[in-house]
């Protein structure tokens, strides 16, 4: 039995598209969220080293990498796990 789409890193193309869409959805939700979400995020993280804005940039960056589309946000903003943009998976 052949798969309808090739797998890349254990995921089908449809899985990758869906993951990118989910990351974009979460980033959009965070963008429109109120102060309660930011307070909850800070309490969950437990420090001021990684902010909700950092998370937004990381979600956008990963969604862009998965979908192959340009980032909606600036690419010069640092986040956790910054990698060389020229790096191939």
C-alpha positions as CSV (number, residue, x, y, z in Angstrom):
1,X,0.0,0.0,0.0
2,X,1.4,3.4,-0.9
3,X,0.9,6.5,1.0
4,X,-1.0,9.3,-0.8
5,X,1.7,11.9,0.1
6,X,5.4,11.4,0.8
7,X,6.5,11.6,4.4
8,X,9.1,14.1,5.7
9,X,10.4,13.5,9.2
10,X,7.6,11.1,9.8
11,X,4.9,13.6,8.7
12,X,2.8,13.7,5.6
13,X,2.6,16.9,3.6
14,X,-1.0,17.3,4.9
15,X,0.3,17.0,8.5
16,X,2.9,19.7,7.9
17,X,0.3,22.0,6.4
18,X,-2.1,21.4,9.3
19,X,0.6,22.0,11.8
20,X,1.6,25.3,10.2
21,X,-2.0,26.4,10.2
22,X,-2.4,25.5,13.8
23,X,0.7,27.5,14.8
24,X,-0.7,30.5,12.8
25,X,-4.0,30.1,14.6
26,X,-2.4,30.1,18.0
27,X,-0.2,33.0,17.2
28,X,-3.3,35.0,16.0
29,X,-5.2,34.1,19.1
30,X,-2.3,35.3,21.3
31,X,-2.0,38.5,19.3
32,X,-5.6,39.4,20.2
33,X,-5.6,38.1,23.7
34,X,-5.9,40.3,26.8
35,X,-3.7,40.8,29.8
36,X,-5.1,37.7,31.5
37,X,-3.4,35.5,28.9
38,X,-0.1,37.3,29.4
39,X,-0.3,37.0,33.2
40,X,-1.1,33.3,32.8
41,X,1.8,32.8,30.4
42,X,4.2,34.6,32.8
43,X,3.0,32.4,35.7
44,X,3.5,29.3,33.6
45,X,7.0,30.2,32.4
46,X,8.1,31.4,35.8
47,X,10.5,34.0,34.6
48,X,10.7,37.2,32.5
49,X,13.3,35.7,30.1
50,X,10.8,34.5,27.5
51,X,7.8,36.7,26.8
52,X,4.5,36.3,25.1
53,X,5.9,38.4,22.2
54,X,8.9,36.0,21.9
55,X,6.4,33.1,21.7
56,X,4.4,34.9,19.0
57,X,7.6,35.4,16.9
58,X,8.6,31.8,17.4
59,X,5.2,30.5,16.4
60,X,5.2,32.7,13.3
61,X,8.8,31.6,12.4
62,X,8.0,27.9,12.8
63,X,4.7,28.2,10.8
64,X,6.7,30.0,8.0
65,X,9.3,27.3,8.0
66,X,6.7,24.6,7.7
67,X,4.6,26.3,5.1
68,X,7.4,27.8,3.1
69,X,5.8,31.2,3.1
70,X,7.4,34.4,4.2
71,X,7.1,35.3,7.9
72,X,4.4,37.8,8.7
73,X,6.7,39.2,11.4
74,X,10.2,40.7,11.3
75,X,12.9,38.0,11.2
76,X,15.4,40.0,13.2
77,X,13.7,39.5,16.6
78,X,15.3,36.9,18.7
79,X,13.5,34.0,20.2
80,X,14.4,30.7,22.0
81,X,16.1,28.3,19.7
82,X,17.1,30.7,17.0
83,X,18.8,28.9,14.2
84,X,20.6,29.7,11.1
85,X,17.9,30.5,8.5
86,X,20.0,28.9,5.8
87,X,20.0,25.6,7.6
88,X,18.3,22.7,5.8
89,X,16.3,20.2,7.9
